[in-house]
Amino acid sequence: MDKKYSGITLIELIMTMVVIGVVVIPSAVFLAESIRGVFRAEDTVAATNIARMEMERLYNLSYDSVALAVGTDTTLNYQNTLYDLRCIKTQTTTNGESIKQVIIEVYPAGLAGNANYLLTKLISYRTENVLY
């Protein structure tokens, strides 16, 4: 008696699920990491632009105006954005010349000062008697 069976067996169904799992799970992980990378890059670009704008603002100040803020370490939310800007200003004197260092760091809002979340950092120096 020769019966023709149609349909799939339980073994075939299980093997199909295993093959699909082996292909789909790594693809989903790869896709999720790619999306996270895009958002990280977007944050880094936005943070770098914020730091550049703040540094340009400081470049337009006179040397003495920057001195008013020397020694300060201030953190503020940058113009109601998703980023906090930390500005550190120090002054040193070498061979009679005063040099001011300005460090601008940008973090996600609420995480300023946590090195694990630093998005970008710009450092600049100002001197009084150097002509460009």
SEMITOR-835119 format. One record per residue: residue number from 0; x, y, z of N, C-alpha, C in turn. Coordinates in nm, 4 decimals, padded with zeros to 6 digits. Example, Ala and Ser with C-alpha at 12.3 -4.5 7.8 and 13.67 -1.06 7.14 Angstrom:
# residues 2
+-----+----------+----------+----------+----------+----------+----------+----------+----------+----------+
:  nr :     n.c1 :     n.c2 :     n.c3 :    ca.c1 :    ca.c2 :    ca.c3 :     c.c1 :     c.c2 :     c.c3 :
+-----+----------+----------+----------+----------+----------+----------+----------+----------+----------+
:   0 :  01.3190 : -00.5690 :  00.7800 :  01.2300 : -00.4500 :  00.7800 :  01.3200 : -00.3300 :  00.7800 :
:   1 :  01.2850 : -00.2250 :  00.7080 :  01.3670 : -00.1060 :  00.7140 :  01.2900 :  00.0030 :  00.7870 :
+-----+----------+----------+----------+----------+----------+----------+----------+----------+----------+
***
This chain:
# residues 132
+-----+----------+----------+----------+----------+----------+----------+----------+----------+----------+
:  nr :     n.c1 :     n.c2 :     n.c3 :    ca.c1 :    ca.c2 :    ca.c3 :     c.c1 :     c.c2 :     c.c3 :
+-----+----------+----------+----------+----------+----------+----------+----------+----------+----------+
:   0 :  00.0831 : -00.1157 :  00.0000 :  00.0000 :  00.0000 :  00.0000 :  00.0894 :  00.1244 :  00.0000 :
:   1 :  00.0795 :  00.1982 : -00.1028 :  00.1644 :  00.3148 : -00.1222 :  00.0811 :  00.4407 : -00.1017 :
:   2 :  00.0959 :  00.5032 :  00.0151 :  00.0205 :  00.6252 :  00.0428 :  00.1112 :  00.7451 :  00.0200 :
:   3 :  00.0565 :  00.8438 : -00.0407 :  00.1326 :  00.9675 : -00.0607 :  00.0896 :  01.0654 :  00.0462 :
:   4 :  00.1897 :  01.1077 :  00.1228 :  00.1626 :  01.2036 :  00.2291 :  00.1959 :  01.3435 :  00.1800 :
:   5 :  00.1120 :  01.4351 :  00.2135 :  00.1435 :  01.5739 :  00.1803 :  00.1500 :  01.6529 :  00.3096 :
:   6 :  00.2186 :  01.7677 :  00.3048 :  00.2357 :  01.8481 :  00.4249 :  00.3779 :  01.8360 :  00.4761 :
:   7 :  00.3999 :  01.8917 :  00.5938 :  00.5346 :  01.8899 :  00.6504 :  00.5320 :  01.8160 :  00.7828 :
:   8 :  00.6459 :  01.7613 :  00.8152 :  00.6554 :  01.6887 :  00.9413 :  00.7043 :  01.7828 :  01.0503 :
:   9 :  00.6945 :  01.7379 :  01.1704 :  00.7393 :  01.8163 :  01.2853 :  00.8901 :  01.8428 :  01.2771 :
:  10 :  00.9658 :  01.7463 :  01.2327 :  01.1114 :  01.7615 :  01.2183 :  01.1427 :  01.8711 :  01.1167 :
:  11 :  01.0749 :  01.8712 :  01.0052 :  01.0986 :  01.9747 :  00.9041 :  01.0640 :  02.1135 :  00.9585 :
:  12 :  00.9573 :  02.1229 :  01.0328 :  00.9171 :  02.2497 :  01.0922 :  01.0214 :  02.2998 :  01.1923 :
:  13 :  01.0715 :  02.2137 :  01.2748 :  01.1741 :  02.2514 :  01.3736 :  01.3025 :  02.2935 :  01.3029 :
:  14 :  01.3434 :  02.2204 :  01.1998 :  01.4656 :  02.2553 :  01.1274 :  01.4511 :  02.3912 :  01.0571 :
:  15 :  01.3323 :  02.4191 :  01.0041 :  01.3081 :  02.5488 :  00.9412 :  01.3190 :  02.6606 :  01.0429 :
:  16 :  01.2643 :  02.6408 :  01.1618 :  01.2719 :  02.7422 :  01.2674 :  01.4168 :  02.7650 :  01.3117 :
:  17 :  01.4958 :  02.6591 :  01.3202 :  01.6366 :  02.6721 :  01.3593 :  01.7141 :  02.7510 :  01.2535 :
:  18 :  01.6933 :  02.7179 :  01.1265 :  01.7646 :  02.7878 :  01.0191 :  01.7257 :  02.9354 :  01.0174 :
:  19 :  01.5969 :  02.9647 :  01.0312 :  01.5522 :  03.1036 :  01.0336 :  01.6116 :  03.1764 :  01.1551 :
:  20 :  01.6142 :  03.1112 :  01.2693 :  01.6730 :  03.1717 :  01.3897 :  01.8204 :  03.2027 :  01.3730 :
:  21 :  01.8931 :  03.1135 :  01.3081 :  02.0364 :  03.1339 :  01.2870 :  02.0606 :  03.2527 :  01.1941 :
:  22 :  01.9716 :  03.2777 :  01.1020 :  01.9878 :  03.3876 :  01.0069 :  01.9307 :  03.5188 :  01.0619 :
:  23 :  01.8130 :  03.5152 :  01.1215 :  01.7425 :  03.6369 :  01.1612 :  01.8033 :  03.7024 :  01.2849 :
:  24 :  01.8402 :  03.6271 :  01.3855 :  01.8901 :  03.6866 :  01.5112 :  02.0181 :  03.7672 :  01.4888 :
:  25 :  02.1212 :  03.7146 :  01.4219 :  02.2392 :  03.7984 :  01.3971 :  02.2080 :  03.9213 :  01.3103 :
:  26 :  02.1178 :  03.9057 :  01.2163 :  02.0801 :  04.0201 :  01.1322 :  02.0126 :  04.1281 :  01.2147 :
:  27 :  01.9269 :  04.0887 :  01.3072 :  01.8588 :  04.1859 :  01.3931 :  01.9582 :  04.2574 :  01.4847 :
:  28 :  02.0558 :  04.1853 :  01.5383 :  02.1583 :  04.2466 :  01.6236 :  02.2412 :  04.3451 :  01.5423 :
:  29 :  02.2790 :  04.3068 :  01.4224 :  02.3559 :  04.3957 :  01.3345 :  02.2772 :  04.5221 :  01.3026 :
:  30 :  02.1498 :  04.5083 :  01.2721 :  02.0649 :  04.6225 :  01.2410 :  02.0515 :  04.7153 :  01.3619 :
:  31 :  02.0323 :  04.6594 :  01.4796 :  02.0197 :  04.7409 :  01.6011 :  02.1482 :  04.8187 :  01.6288 :
:  32 :  02.2635 :  04.7555 :  01.6124 :  02.3914 :  04.8239 :  01.6333 :  02.4132 :  04.9331 :  01.5296 :
:  33 :  02.3702 :  04.9093 :  01.4076 :  02.3822 :  05.0119 :  01.3040 :  02.2984 :  05.1341 :  01.3382 :
:  34 :  02.1785 :  05.1120 :  01.3849 :  02.0907 :  05.2230 :  01.4225 :  02.1499 :  05.3000 :  01.5403 :
:  35 :  02.2026 :  05.2283 :  01.6406 :  02.2684 :  05.2952 :  01.7536 :  02.3873 :  05.3788 :  01.7075 :
:  36 :  02.4628 :  05.3268 :  01.6120 :  02.5777 :  05.4002 :  01.5582 :  02.5366 :  05.5284 :  01.4890 :
:  37 :  02.4259 :  05.5245 :  01.4170 :  02.3754 :  05.6450 :  01.3504 :  02.3382 :  05.7512 :  01.4532 :
:  38 :  02.2703 :  05.7121 :  01.5599 :  02.2325 :  05.8087 :  01.6632 :  02.3545 :  05.8628 :  01.7372 :
:  39 :  02.4545 :  05.7757 :  01.7612 :  02.5781 :  05.8210 :  01.8252 :  02.6496 :  05.9234 :  01.7379 :
:  40 :  02.6547 :  05.8979 :  01.6082 :  02.7189 :  05.9917 :  01.5157 :  02.6429 :  06.1236 :  01.5106 :
:  41 :  02.5111 :  06.1174 :  01.5140 :  02.4303 :  06.2397 :  01.5139 :  02.4583 :  06.3224 :  01.6393 :
:  42 :  02.4664 :  06.2555 :  01.7548 :  02.4983 :  06.3262 :  01.8796 :  02.6366 :  06.3895 :  01.8743 :
:  43 :  02.7332 :  06.3162 :  01.8206 :  02.8697 :  06.3680 :  01.8142 :  02.8787 :  06.4905 :  01.7237 :
:  44 :  02.8122 :  06.4862 :  01.6100 :  02.8137 :  06.6010 :  01.5183 :  02.7468 :  06.7216 :  01.5827 :
:  45 :  02.6305 :  06.7014 :  01.6449 :  02.5601 :  06.8125 :  01.7101 :  02.6441 :  06.8698 :  01.8240 :
:  46 :  02.7052 :  06.7829 :  01.9034 :  02.7884 :  06.8284 :  02.0154 :  02.9109 :  06.9050 :  01.9654 :
:  47 :  02.9729 :  06.8580 :  01.8592 :  03.0891 :  06.9265 :  01.8033 :  03.0511 :  07.0640 :  01.7507 :
:  48 :  02.9362 :  07.0740 :  01.6859 :  02.8907 :  07.2044 :  01.6375 :  02.8626 :  07.3008 :  01.7516 :
:  49 :  02.8047 :  07.2524 :  01.8596 :  02.7797 :  07.3364 :  01.9772 :  02.9124 :  07.3846 :  02.0356 :
:  50 :  03.0087 :  07.2941 :  02.0488 :  03.1393 :  07.3320 :  02.1036 :  03.2088 :  07.4335 :  02.0138 :
:  51 :  03.1990 :  07.4153 :  01.8837 :  03.2608 :  07.5107 :  01.7899 :  03.1960 :  07.6486 :  01.7999 :
:  52 :  03.0634 :  07.6520 :  01.8115 :  02.9947 :  07.7816 :  01.8240 :  03.0369 :  07.8532 :  01.9518 :
:  53 :  03.0477 :  07.7798 :  02.0604 :  03.0885 :  07.8411 :  02.1870 :  03.2338 :  07.8879 :  02.1797 :
:  54 :  03.3193 :  07.8102 :  02.1163 :  03.4595 :  07.8489 :  02.1018 :  03.4703 :  07.9736 :  02.0144 :
:  55 :  03.3925 :  07.9821 :  01.9089 :  03.3918 :  08.1027 :  01.8240 :  03.3473 :  08.2249 :  01.9040 :
:  56 :  03.2489 :  08.2052 :  01.9905 :  03.2045 :  08.3168 :  02.0753 :  03.3191 :  08.3640 :  02.1650 :
:  57 :  03.3954 :  08.2708 :  02.2185 :  03.5091 :  08.3079 :  02.3033 :  03.6211 :  08.3728 :  02.2222 :
:  58 :  03.6394 :  08.3298 :  02.0982 :  03.7414 :  08.3923 :  02.0126 :  03.7099 :  08.5392 :  01.9876 :
:  59 :  03.5835 :  08.5728 :  01.9851 :  03.5429 :  08.7107 :  01.9577 :  03.5488 :  08.8003 :  02.0806 :
:  60 :  03.5767 :  08.7432 :  02.1964 :  03.5932 :  08.8245 :  02.3170 :  03.7361 :  08.8778 :  02.3225 :
:  61 :  03.7506 :  08.9897 :  02.3859 :  03.8857 :  09.0416 :  02.4059 :  03.9581 :  08.9543 :  02.5085 :
:  62 :  04.0889 :  08.9663 :  02.5108 :  04.1693 :  08.8880 :  02.6044 :  04.1252 :  08.9141 :  02.7475 :
:  63 :  04.1007 :  09.0400 :  02.7807 :  04.0600 :  09.0745 :  02.9169 :  03.9216 :  09.0207 :  02.9505 :
:  64 :  03.8326 :  09.0141 :  02.8535 :  03.6990 :  08.9602 :  02.8787 :  03.7044 :  08.8122 :  02.9137 :
:  65 :  03.7933 :  08.7406 :  02.8492 :  03.8095 :  08.5994 :  02.8829 :  03.8645 :  08.5878 :  03.0241 :
:  66 :  03.9460 :  08.6857 :  03.0655 :  04.0049 :  08.6836 :  03.1992 :  03.8991 :  08.6910 :  03.3085 :
:  67 :  03.7869 :  08.7549 :  03.2798 :  03.6826 :  08.7665 :  03.3807 :  03.6309 :  08.6298 :  03.4231 :
:  68 :  03.6380 :  08.5360 :  03.3333 :  03.5842 :  08.4040 :  03.3635 :  03.6926 :  08.3025 :  03.3971 :
:  69 :  03.8179 :  08.3454 :  03.4039 :  03.9272 :  08.2519 :  03.4300 :  03.9093 :  08.1895 :  03.5675 :
:  70 :  03.9386 :  08.0621 :  03.5748 :  03.9268 :  07.9898 :  03.7001 :  03.7873 :  07.9342 :  03.7224 :
:  71 :  03.6992 :  07.9537 :  03.6286 :  03.5642 :  07.9033 :  03.6460 :  03.5482 :  07.7693 :  03.5770 :
:  72 :  03.4639 :  07.6884 :  03.6331 :  03.4253 :  07.5600 :  03.5753 :  03.2730 :  07.5625 :  03.5762 :
:  73 :  03.2146 :  07.5976 :  03.4648 :  03.0694 :  07.6147 :  03.4605 :  03.0060 :  07.5094 :  03.3705 :
:  74 :  02.8870 :  07.4674 :  03.4099 :  02.8095 :  07.3736 :  03.3298 :  02.6722 :  07.4340 :  03.3088 :
:  75 :  02.6260 :  07.4308 :  03.1852 :  02.4936 :  07.4826 :  03.1574 :  02.4305 :  07.4044 :  03.0447 :
:  76 :  02.2971 :  07.4018 :  03.0441 :  02.2268 :  07.3401 :  02.9331 :  02.2341 :  07.4382 :  02.8176 :
:  77 :  02.2810 :  07.3922 :  02.7036 :  02.3049 :  07.4810 :  02.5912 :  02.1747 :  07.5141 :  02.5198 :
:  78 :  02.1241 :  07.6325 :  02.5402 :  02.0080 :  07.6887 :  02.4712 :  01.8920 :  07.5894 :  02.4618 :
:  79 :  01.8583 :  07.5300 :  02.5752 :  01.7459 :  07.4355 :  02.5846 :  01.7554 :  07.3204 :  02.4854 :
:  80 :  01.8766 :  07.2657 :  02.4697 :  01.8967 :  07.1509 :  02.3814 :  01.9096 :  07.0250 :  02.4659 :
:  81 :  01.9445 :  06.9173 :  02.4026 :  01.9645 :  06.7899 :  02.4720 :  02.1079 :  06.7743 :  02.5214 :
:  82 :  02.1826 :  06.8864 :  02.5244 :  02.3238 :  06.8795 :  02.5571 :  02.3596 :  06.9775 :  02.6681 :
:  83 :  02.4549 :  06.9353 :  02.7525 :  02.5120 :  07.0242 :  02.8526 :  02.6519 :  07.0627 :  02.8070 :
:  84 :  02.6847 :  07.1880 :  02.8256 :  02.8140 :  07.2412 :  02.7859 :  02.8916 :  07.2725 :  02.9134 :
:  85 :  03.0131 :  07.2229 :  02.9224 :  03.0997 :  07.2488 :  03.0373 :  03.2189 :  07.3284 :  02.9876 :
:  86 :  03.2424 :  07.4439 :  03.0499 :  03.3507 :  07.5321 :  03.0091 :  03.4480 :  07.5468 :  03.1260 :
:  87 :  03.5732 :  07.5103 :  03.1033 :  03.6767 :  07.5181 :  03.2059 :  03.7822 :  07.6163 :  03.1575 :
:  88 :  03.8089 :  07.7183 :  03.2388 :  03.9070 :  07.8195 :  03.1996 :  04.0142 :  07.8276 :  03.3072 :
:  89 :  04.1392 :  07.8226 :  03.2641 :  04.2518 :  07.8351 :  03.3568 :  04.3523 :  07.9337 :  03.2994 :
:  90 :  04.4360 :  07.9874 :  03.3868 :  04.5368 :  08.0833 :  03.3431 :  04.6702 :  08.0458 :  03.4053 :
:  91 :  04.7748 :  08.0467 :  03.3230 :  04.9108 :  08.0227 :  03.3712 :  05.0006 :  08.1328 :  03.3177 :
:  92 :  05.1089 :  08.1551 :  03.3871 :  05.2066 :  08.2544 :  03.3426 :  05.3395 :  08.1842 :  03.3237 :
:  93 :  05.3961 :  08.1997 :  03.2028 :  05.5242 :  08.1394 :  03.1701 :  05.6140 :  08.2474 :  03.1117 :
:  94 :  05.7299 :  08.2678 :  03.1715 :  05.8256 :  08.3688 :  03.1252 :  05.7601 :  08.5062 :  03.1102 :
:  95 :  05.6745 :  08.5409 :  03.2036 :  05.6101 :  08.6714 :  03.2018 :  05.4904 :  08.6823 :  03.1090 :
:  96 :  05.4637 :  08.5778 :  03.0304 :  05.3490 :  08.5796 :  02.9393 :  05.2333 :  08.5013 :  03.0015 :
:  97 :  05.1185 :  08.5627 :  02.9979 :  04.9985 :  08.4987 :  03.0506 :  04.9308 :  08.4174 :  02.9405 :
:  98 :  04.9019 :  08.2935 :  02.9710 :  04.8342 :  08.2049 :  02.8757 :  04.7060 :  08.1560 :  02.9406 :
:  99 :  04.5962 :  08.1693 :  02.8676 :  04.4679 :  08.1229 :  02.9171 :  04.4267 :  08.0009 :  02.8363 :
: 100 :  04.3917 :  07.8963 :  02.9073 :  04.3438 :  07.7744 :  02.8422 :  04.1925 :  07.7671 :  02.8605 :
: 101 :  04.1235 :  07.7398 :  02.7517 :  03.9784 :  07.7248 :  02.7562 :  03.9459 :  07.5844 :  02.7050 :
: 102 :  03.8750 :  07.5070 :  02.7869 :  03.8320 :  07.3726 :  02.7484 :  03.6803 :  07.3726 :  02.7433 :
: 103 :  03.6269 :  07.3287 :  02.6326 :  03.4820 :  07.3174 :  02.6189 :  03.4497 :  07.1699 :  02.5970 :
: 104 :  03.3661 :  07.1164 :  02.6857 :  03.3219 :  06.9784 :  02.6764 :  03.1704 :  06.9765 :  02.6599 :
: 105 :  03.1214 :  06.8837 :  02.5801 :  02.9774 :  06.8712 :  02.5599 :  02.9354 :  06.7287 :  02.5966 :
: 106 :  02.8300 :  06.7219 :  02.6785 :  02.7749 :  06.5954 :  02.7273 :  02.6254 :  06.5899 :  02.6970 :
: 107 :  02.5666 :  06.4709 :  02.7006 :  02.4201 :  06.4651 :  02.6961 :  02.3637 :  06.5353 :  02.8205 :
: 108 :  02.2456 :  06.5924 :  02.8087 :  02.1858 :  06.6681 :  02.9192 :  02.1808 :  06.5836 :  03.0461 :
: 109 :  02.2255 :  06.6450 :  03.1561 :  02.2218 :  06.5798 :  03.2867 :  02.3410 :  06.4921 :  03.3170 :
: 110 :  02.4337 :  06.4767 :  03.2248 :  02.5478 :  06.3875 :  03.2458 :  02.6814 :  06.4603 :  03.2416 :
: 111 :  02.6791 :  06.5919 :  03.2547 :  02.8028 :  06.6709 :  03.2479 :  02.8994 :  06.6269 :  03.3567 :
: 112 :  03.0240 :  06.6140 :  03.3176 :  03.1289 :  06.5756 :  03.4111 :  03.1547 :  06.4260 :  03.4148 :
: 113 :  03.0657 :  06.3450 :  03.3596 :  03.0841 :  06.2009 :  03.3566 :  03.1629 :  06.1651 :  03.2299 :
: 114 :  03.2881 :  06.1277 :  03.2486 :  03.3778 :  06.1041 :  03.1353 :  03.3273 :  05.9957 :  03.0400 :
: 115 :  03.2450 :  05.9041 :  03.0889 :  03.1937 :  05.7981 :  03.0029 :  03.0962 :  05.8508 :  02.8977 :
: 116 :  03.0421 :  05.9695 :  02.9205 :  02.9411 :  06.0237 :  02.8300 :  02.9901 :  06.1461 :  02.7523 :
: 117 :  03.1183 :  06.1775 :  02.7605 :  03.1741 :  06.2914 :  02.6887 :  03.1545 :  06.2724 :  02.5384 :
: 118 :  03.0879 :  06.3690 :  02.4742 :  03.0638 :  06.3606 :  02.3302 :  03.1750 :  06.4272 :  02.2504 :
: 119 :  03.2207 :  06.5432 :  02.2965 :  03.3296 :  06.6121 :  02.2270 :  03.3997 :  06.7055 :  02.3242 :
: 120 :  03.5250 :  06.7359 :  02.2919 :  03.6060 :  06.8232 :  02.3774 :  03.6957 :  06.9075 :  02.2875 :
: 121 :  03.6885 :  07.0402 :  02.3043 :  03.7748 :  07.1315 :  02.2303 :  03.8610 :  07.2080 :  02.3298 :
: 122 :  03.9874 :  07.2287 :  02.2946 :  04.0808 :  07.3024 :  02.3798 :  04.1411 :  07.4144 :  02.2974 :
: 123 :  04.1469 :  07.5332 :  02.3567 :  04.2069 :  07.6473 :  02.2886 :  04.2896 :  07.7261 :  02.3886 :
: 124 :  04.3859 :  07.8012 :  02.3373 :  04.4718 :  07.8844 :  02.4204 :  04.4633 :  08.0290 :  02.3726 :
: 125 :  04.4653 :  08.1221 :  02.4662 :  04.4663 :  08.2641 :  02.4320 :  04.5859 :  08.3288 :  02.5015 :
: 126 :  04.6539 :  08.4166 :  02.4276 :  04.7617 :  08.4953 :  02.4857 :  04.7390 :  08.6406 :  02.4518 :
: 127 :  04.7983 :  08.7266 :  02.5319 :  04.7709 :  08.8697 :  02.5158 :  04.8575 :  08.9341 :  02.4084 :
: 128 :  04.9810 :  08.8962 :  02.3987 :  05.0734 :  08.9701 :  02.3120 :  05.1139 :  08.8961 :  02.1859 :
: 129 :  05.0375 :  08.7964 :  02.1442 :  05.0698 :  08.7230 :  02.0227 :  04.9808 :  08.7753 :  01.9108 :
: 130 :  05.0440 :  08.8164 :  01.8024 :  04.9691 :  08.8654 :  01.6880 :  04.9613 :  08.7551 :  01.5838 :
: 131 :  04.8477 :  08.7445 :  01.5165 :  04.8289 :  08.6404 :  01.4149 :  04.8441 :  08.6992 :  01.2774 :
+-----+----------+----------+----------+----------+----------+----------+----------+----------+----------+
***
